[in-house]
Amino acid sequence: MEHITLLIGIVIVTALVFDFTNGFHDTANAMATTISTGALRPKTAVAMSAVLNLVGAFLSVEVAKTISGGIIDESAGIRPEVIFAGLVGAIVWNLVTWLAGLPSSSSHALFGGLIGATLVSVGTGGVHGEAVVMKVLIPAVAAPFVAGLASMAATRLTYRLARGRDEADTAKGYRAGQIASAALVSLAHGTNDAQKTMGVITLALITGGVVAPHADPPMWVIASAGLAIALGTYLGGWRIIRTMGKGITDIQPPQGFAAQTSAAATILASSHLGFALSTTQVCSGAVMGSGLGRKGGVVRWATAGRMVVAWFLTLPAAALVSAGAALLVDQGTWGVAATAGLALAVCGGIWVASRRKPIDHTNVNEGPAEPAGVVTAALQTVAPPPAGPLAPAATEAAAATVPAQSTAAVIPTQHGPADSPAQPATASS
């Protein structure tokens, strides 16, 4: 076996940078609903998620095998430079969607990046098309629907079981359940997403002759990938947490518990089967399902629509960026250096742009609600959402002071915080 060369070392570091961005990009998957309902304080939530992501990284390597030997043909002439180009595309797309606050798939960004770079450098023979369809595309389409339907059914069941009970008492129980289910999602995220970087690093080691083909990830690879994603998780992707916790639907504790439990079950099942699933799509689908499962609850389809568009764009967009990077790295050492420099410049520009309107743990639950749309207004007219455990008095006061609110509620004239208990009708529109 050969020693790790400088180029392979660069690929490993780049893979860990992607893993770091994967961590803060996907923190919302586990903790957005827990933070939005107040079950845990923001910093406590991301710290717990980080630890459990690290633990989950050691539980399985099935997804890592799918990456290192399933989607890309390691014997087709794949070189470390190609993997580097693929990672560049994935990182850039992750940061672009993070800046926009869109919970897109880090997994699909990685797959798109690897596929785009491989197609340019090796050709179609370097990609296992059947594996891409069976283990990436079909799960990508099915997972949000499966998680959404499970979450919708679970939400309806939880409200039915709690019918007639004191809302304050049930809220306490559901908040405790949210903490447990959020922990399970974090653990599941570690078993799935951390392994993708393990697979990429293992693929780089195989192409460089450092480890044998079809080998399991070495222990140092597992540990470094787990630490990188845990660190990214702890820093928190607050922009995406705000979108998932407040932008898709208004989450109450029973809904948060149902959504997180459904998402965790789906992710763990996919990890066991070796499906490199998008945990973002699973969790987003579960949140939408919880909005539809609560009587009178609605989904903000404008936000959901932007999110779905980002899902569809992720694979081709990351592939396009990586294809350009692959053309450059194929020019030799100067091409690799130029690609690295351009990537750093783009990432730096995105970070500077994010500082114009910073979002962190102090203001993650603030911000204006999504304006009402036609579908939302119609659903609220047919089935007004029930008041939450803290909102009945405010609802009655609003009804007394604004008797004609039924028409005005669907016009986005109020711009208060999305989590304000005094505006339940406007906030859920």
C-alpha positions in Angstrom: 0.0 0.0 0.0 1.2 3.5 -0.8 1.6 6.3 1.6 -0.9 9.2 1.7 0.3 11.8 -0.9 -0.2 15.5 -0.7 -3.1 15.4 -3.1 -4.9 12.7 -1.2 -4.3 14.7 2.0 -5.9 17.7 0.3 -8.9 15.6 -0.7 -9.3 14.3 2.8 -9.2 17.8 4.3 -11.7 19.0 1.6 -14.0 16.0 2.5 -13.9 17.0 6.2 -14.8 20.6 5.2 -17.8 19.2 3.3 -18.7 17.1 6.4 -18.5 20.3 8.5 -20.8 22.1 6.2 -23.1 19.1 6.2 -23.2 19.3 10.0 -24.4 23.0 10.2 -26.5 22.6 7.1 -28.5 19.7 8.6 -28.7 20.8 12.3 -32.2 21.8 11.5 -33.2 18.3 10.7 -33.0 17.2 14.3 -33.4 20.4 16.3 -35.6 22.9 14.3 -38.9 21.8 15.8 -37.4 21.4 19.3 -36.0 24.9 19.2 -39.2 26.5 17.7 -41.5 25.0 20.4 -39.1 26.0 23.2 -38.6 22.4 24.3 -34.8 23.1 24.5 -32.8 26.3 24.4 -31.0 26.7 21.1 -27.4 26.2 22.3 -28.4 23.2 24.4 -30.2 21.7 21.5 -27.3 21.9 19.1 -24.8 20.7 21.7 -26.9 17.5 22.3 -27.3 17.0 18.6 -23.6 17.3 18.0 -22.7 14.6 20.6 -25.3 12.2 19.2 -24.1 12.8 15.7 -20.7 11.7 16.8 -22.0 8.6 18.5 -24.1 7.7 15.4 -21.1 7.8 13.2 -19.7 4.7 14.8 -22.9 2.6 14.6 -22.8 1.5 10.9 -20.8 1.6 7.7 -23.4 0.5 5.2 -24.0 3.9 3.7 -20.2 4.5 3.5 -19.9 1.4 1.4 -22.7 2.7 -1.0 -20.6 5.8 -1.5 -17.2 4.3 -1.8 -18.1 1.3 -4.1 -21.7 1.7 -5.1 -22.4 4.9 -7.0 -18.9 5.5 -8.5 -16.9 2.8 -10.1 -13.6 2.9 -8.3 -11.9 0.8 -11.0 -12.8 3.1 -13.9 -9.9 5.4 -13.6 -11.2 7.6 -10.8 -8.3 9.8 -9.5 -8.1 11.8 -6.3 -8.4 15.0 -8.4 -11.9 13.9 -9.6 -13.0 13.4 -6.0 -11.6 16.8 -5.1 -13.6 18.5 -7.9 -16.8 16.7 -6.8 -16.4 17.9 -3.2 -15.9 21.5 -4.4 -19.2 21.4 -6.1 -21.0 19.9 -3.1 -19.5 22.5 -0.7 -20.4 25.5 -2.9 -24.0 24.4 -3.3 -24.3 23.7 0.4 -23.2 27.2 1.2 -25.4 28.8 -1.4 -28.5 27.1 0.0 -27.5 27.8 3.5 -27.3 31.5 2.7 -30.8 31.3 1.2 -32.0 29.5 4.3 -33.2 26.5 2.2 -33.0 23.0 3.7 -31.7 21.4 0.6 -30.0 18.0 0.6 -26.3 17.9 1.5 -26.3 14.2 0.4 -27.6 15.0 -3.1 -25.1 17.9 -3.4 -22.3 15.3 -2.7 -23.8 12.8 -5.2 -24.3 15.4 -7.8 -20.7 16.7 -7.3 -19.2 13.2 -7.6 -21.3 12.3 -10.6 -20.6 15.5 -12.5 -16.8 15.3 -11.9 -16.7 11.7 -12.9 -18.7 12.2 -16.1 -16.3 14.9 -17.2 -13.1 13.1 -16.3 -13.9 9.5 -16.9 -17.2 9.3 -18.8 -20.4 7.4 -18.2 -18.5 4.2 -17.5 -17.4 5.7 -14.2 -20.9 5.9 -12.8 -23.1 3.0 -11.8 -26.4 4.2 -13.2 -28.5 1.5 -11.7 -27.1 2.2 -8.2 -27.9 5.9 -8.7 -31.5 5.2 -9.6 -32.1 2.5 -6.9 -30.2 4.0 -4.0 -30.4 7.7 -4.7 -33.2 8.9 -7.0 -36.0 6.5 -5.9 -35.4 7.1 -2.2 -35.1 10.8 -2.9 -38.6 10.8 -4.4 -40.2 8.3 -1.9 -38.6 9.5 1.4 -40.4 12.8 1.8 -43.8 11.2 1.0 -43.2 8.3 3.3 -42.0 10.5 6.2 -44.8 13.0 5.5 -47.6 10.4 5.5 -46.2 8.8 8.7 -45.9 12.2 10.4 -49.4 13.2 9.3 -50.9 10.0 10.7 -48.8 10.3 13.9 -49.9 13.9 14.4 -53.6 13.0 14.0 -53.2 10.1 16.4 -51.4 12.2 19.1 -54.1 14.9 19.0 -56.8 12.2 19.1 -55.2 10.5 22.1 -54.8 13.8 23.9 -58.4 15.0 23.2 -60.1 16.3 26.3 -56.9 16.5 28.3 -55.5 19.7 29.7 -53.3 21.3 27.0 -50.7 22.6 29.5 -50.2 19.1 30.9 -49.9 17.4 27.6 -47.6 20.1 26.3 -45.1 19.2 29.0 -45.2 15.6 28.1 -44.8 16.2 24.4 -41.9 18.6 25.0 -40.2 15.7 26.9 -41.0 13.4 24.0 -39.6 16.0 21.6 -36.3 16.0 23.3 -36.2 12.2 23.2 -37.2 12.1 19.5 -34.8 14.8 18.6 -32.0 12.8 20.2 -33.1 9.8 18.1 -33.0 11.9 14.9 -29.5 13.2 15.7 -28.3 9.7 16.3 -29.9 8.6 13.0 -28.3 11.5 11.2 -24.9 10.4 12.4 -25.5 6.9 11.1 -26.4 8.2 7.7 -24.8 11.6 6.8 -21.5 11.2 8.6 -21.0 8.0 6.7 -21.1 9.8 3.3 -17.9 11.6 4.1 -16.4 8.3 5.3 -17.3 6.8 2.0 -15.7 9.7 0.0 -12.5 9.6 2.0 -12.4 5.8 1.7 -12.9 6.2 -2.1 -10.0 8.6 -2.2 -7.8 6.1 -0.3 -8.8 3.3 -2.7 -8.0 5.4 -5.8 -4.7 6.4 -4.3 -3.8 2.7 -3.5 -3.7 3.4 0.3 -6.3 0.8 1.1 -7.7 -2.2 -0.8 -10.7 -2.0 -3.0 -14.1 -2.6 -1.3 -12.4 -2.1 2.1 -14.4 -0.7 5.1 -13.5 2.8 6.3 -10.5 2.7 8.7 -11.2 3.7 12.2 -9.4 7.1 11.9 -11.7 7.9 9.0 -14.8 7.1 11.0 -13.5 9.2 14.0 -12.5 12.2 11.9 -15.7 12.3 9.9 -17.8 12.0 13.1 -15.9 14.8 14.8 -16.2 17.1 11.7 -20.0 16.7 11.4 -20.4 17.1 15.2 -18.4 20.4 15.2 -20.5 21.7 12.3 -23.7 20.6 14.1 -22.7 22.4 17.3 -22.1 25.7 15.4 -25.7 25.4 14.1 -27.1 26.3 10.8 -29.4 29.0 12.2 -30.8 30.2 8.9 -32.1 26.8 8.0 -33.3 26.1 11.6 -35.5 29.3 11.3 -36.9 28.1 7.9 -37.7 24.6 9.1 -38.9 25.5 12.5 -41.0 28.6 11.6 -41.2 28.9 7.8 -42.9 25.7 6.8 -45.7 25.5 9.4 -46.3 26.6 13.0 -45.2 23.7 15.1 -46.8 22.8 18.4 -45.2 20.2 20.8 -47.4 17.3 19.7 -46.6 18.0 16.0 -42.9 18.3 16.8 -42.9 14.9 18.6 -44.8 13.2 15.7 -42.6 14.7 13.0 -39.3 13.9 14.7 -40.3 10.3 15.6 -41.5 9.6 12.0 -38.3 11.1 10.6 -36.0 9.1 12.9 -37.8 5.8 12.0 -37.4 6.5 8.3 -33.7 7.5 8.5 -32.8 4.5 10.7 -34.5 2.1 8.3 -32.7 3.6 5.3 -29.3 3.4 7.1 -29.9 -0.3 7.8 -30.7 -0.9 4.1 -27.7 1.1 2.9 -29.8 3.8 1.2 -27.9 7.1 1.1 -31.0 9.0 2.0 -31.4 12.7 2.3 -32.1 13.4 5.9 -33.1 16.9 5.0 -35.9 15.7 2.7 -37.1 13.2 5.2 -37.3 15.8 8.0 -38.8 18.5 5.8 -41.4 16.0 4.6 -42.2 15.1 8.2 -42.6 18.7 9.2 -45.0 19.3 6.3 -46.9 16.2 7.3 -47.3 17.4 10.8 -48.7 20.7 9.5 -51.3 18.8 7.5 -52.0 16.4 10.3 -53.2 19.0 12.8 -56.8 20.1 12.4 -56.7 23.6 11.0 -52.9 23.4 10.6 -51.5 24.6 7.3 -48.3 24.4 5.3 -46.8 27.6 4.0 -46.7 26.3 0.4 -44.6 29.3 -0.8 -41.7 28.2 1.4 -42.3 24.6 0.7 -42.3 25.3 -3.0 -38.9 27.1 -2.9 -37.6 24.2 -0.9 -38.8 21.6 -3.4 -37.3 23.6 -6.2 -33.9 23.6 -4.4 -34.3 19.8 -4.0 -34.7 19.3 -7.8 -31.8 21.7 -8.5 -29.3 20.2 -6.1 -28.1 17.2 -8.1 -27.7 19.1 -11.5 -26.4 22.3 -9.9 -23.7 20.6 -7.8 -22.9 18.4 -10.8 -22.5 21.4 -13.1 -20.1 23.2 -10.6 -18.1 20.0 -10.1 -17.9 19.4 -13.9 -16.3 22.9 -14.3 -14.0 22.1 -11.4 -13.1 18.8 -13.0 -12.2 20.4 -16.3 -9.8 22.7 -14.4 -8.2 20.1 -12.2 -7.5 17.9 -15.3 -5.0 20.6 -16.3 -2.6 19.5 -13.7 -1.2 20.9 -10.5 -2.0 24.5 -11.4 -5.6 23.5 -12.1 -5.9 22.0 -8.7 -4.5 25.1 -7.1 -6.7 27.4 -9.2 -9.8 25.3 -8.2 -8.9 25.5 -4.6 -8.4 29.3 -4.8 -11.7 29.9 -6.6 -13.6 27.7 -4.1 -12.1 29.7 -1.2 -13.0 33.0 -2.9 -16.6 31.9 -3.5 -17.0 30.5 0.1 -15.5 33.7 1.5 -18.0 35.8 -0.5 -20.9 33.8 0.7 -19.8 34.2 4.3 -19.4 38.0 3.9 -22.9 38.1 2.4 -24.3 36.2 5.4 -23.0 38.8 7.8 -25.3 41.5 6.4 -28.3 39.9 8.1 -26.8 37.5 10.7 -29.0 34.9 12.3 -27.9 33.0 15.4 -29.2 31.4 18.6 -30.4 34.8 19.9 -32.8 35.5 17.1 -33.5 32.2 15.4 -37.2 32.2 16.5 -37.8 35.8 15.3 -38.7 37.1 11.9 -41.8 37.8 9.9 -44.3 35.0 9.1 -44.7 33.8 5.5 -47.5 35.9 3.8 -50.7 34.0 3.3 -51.5 32.3 0.0 -54.7 31.3 -1.6 -54.5 27.7 -0.5 -53.6 28.7 3.1 -56.5 31.2 3.3 -59.0 28.6 1.9 -57.9 26.0 4.4 -58.1 28.3 7.3 -61.6 29.5 6.3 -62.8 25.9 6.3 -61.0 24.7 9.4 -59.5 27.5 11.6 -56.5 26.3 13.6 -57.1 25.5 17.3 -55.5 27.8 19.8 -52.2 26.5 21.3 -51.7 26.0 25.0 -50.5 29.6 25.5 -52.8 31.3 23.0 -56.5 31.1 24.0 -56.6 34.4 25.9 -54.8 36.2 23.1 -57.1 34.7 20.5 -60.2 35.9 22.4 -58.7 39.3 22.8 -57.9 39.5 19.1 -61.4 38.4 18.2 -63.0 41.0 20.5 -60.9 43.9 19.2 -60.9 42.9 15.5 -64.4 41.4 14.8 -63.9 41.5 11.0 -60.5 39.7 11.1 -61.8 36.8 9.0 -61.1 38.8 5.8 -58.1 40.7 7.0 -56.3 37.6 8.4 -55.4 36.4 4.9 -53.8 39.8 4.0 -50.2 39.9 5.1 -50.4 43.3 6.8 -48.8 42.3 10.1 -45.1 41.8 10.4 -44.6 40.7 14.0 -42.4 37.7 15.0 -43.5 34.4 13.6 -43.6 32.9 17.1 -45.8 35.6 18.7 -48.5 33.8 20.7 -50.8 36.9 20.3 -51.2 36.4 16.5 -52.0 32.7 16.0 -54.1 33.2 12.8 -51.6 35.5 11.1 -48.6 33.4 12.1 -50.0 30.2 10.6 -51.0 31.8 7.4 
